Amino acid sequence: MIVKSQDRIKEIKGTLLEQLKEEKAFWSYDPETVSLKNLCDDQLIAMTLRYLDLEEIKQLFLIFPYKKIKEAWKRLLVPEGDYLYTLNRFFAWYYFKSKNPDAYLKSLQTRHLNSMFR
């Protein structure tokens, strides 16, 4: 069930951001310059999926619609191909209910590459 309270949503986003900072997810930036004001929702989603654990990922589904999370994953993580293959395969199967994660990822990556060369 999605949280409706804007205060609670902001609290969860803030907690996720702090955990990402603890994980050194923003290693190329001064941590003091990274805030919710300059981090869009898609980036928060992608960084959480990439660097944090299942409990934190579960928090995403409390504050964002399923479709928004899936679109951010497809747009920001899937194109990384082999580098994040195992992680993306898990996400395809576990969160996005793909019956054949390998084929699903291949089709998403192919679509991404085709869109780059249009």
C-alpha positions, -999 to 999 in steps of 0.1 A, spaced: 0 0 0 14 34 -10 20 60 17 -1 91 11 13 114 38 37 139 23 56 141 56 60 104 57 71 102 21 97 129 27 109 111 58 114 78 39 132 96 10 155 113 36 162 80 53 171 63 19 193 93 10 212 90 43 217 53 38 230 59 3 254 84 17 266 59 43 271 33 14 293 60 -4 269 58 -34 277 94 -42 315 88 -41 322 113 -68 303 142 -51 308 161 -19 282 144 3 271 177 17 260 188 -18 237 158 -24 202 165 -12 166 156 -20 163 190 -38 189 180 -64 182 143 -67 152 134 -88 129 105 -79 142 83 -107 178 87 -95 168 79 -59 150 48 -71 179 36 -92 205 43 -65 184 25 -39 180 -5 -62 218 -5 -70 233 1 -35 208 -8 -8 193 -40 5 158 -56 2 144 -38 33 153 -4 18 140 -14 -17 108 -24 0 105 12 11 105 24 -25 72 5 -31 57 24 -1 63 58 -16 63 53 -54 40 35 -78 51 2 -91 52 15 -127 75 44 -118 100 21 -101 99 -3 -131 104 26 -156 133 40 -136 149 5 -134 144 0 -172 158 34 -181 187 37 -157 199 2 -147 190 -22 -174 212 -4 -201 243 -11 -180 241 -47 -194 267 -72 -182 279 -49 -154 246 -52 -135 234 -84 -152 229 -105 -121 213 -77 -102 190 -69 -130 181 -105 -135 171 -107 -99 150 -76 -102 133 -88 -133 123 -121 -116 116 -109 -80 101 -75 -83 88 -74 -119 76 -110 -121 93 -120 -153 89 -157 -160 120 -157 -182 143 -129 -168 172 -136 -193 150 -132 -223 132 -102 -208 165 -84 -200 178 -92 -235 147 -76 -251 149 -45 -229 186 -41 -237 179 -46 -274 152 -20 -273 175 5 -256 202 0 -281 178 4 -310 165 36 -295 200 50 -294 206 45 -331 173 59 -344 
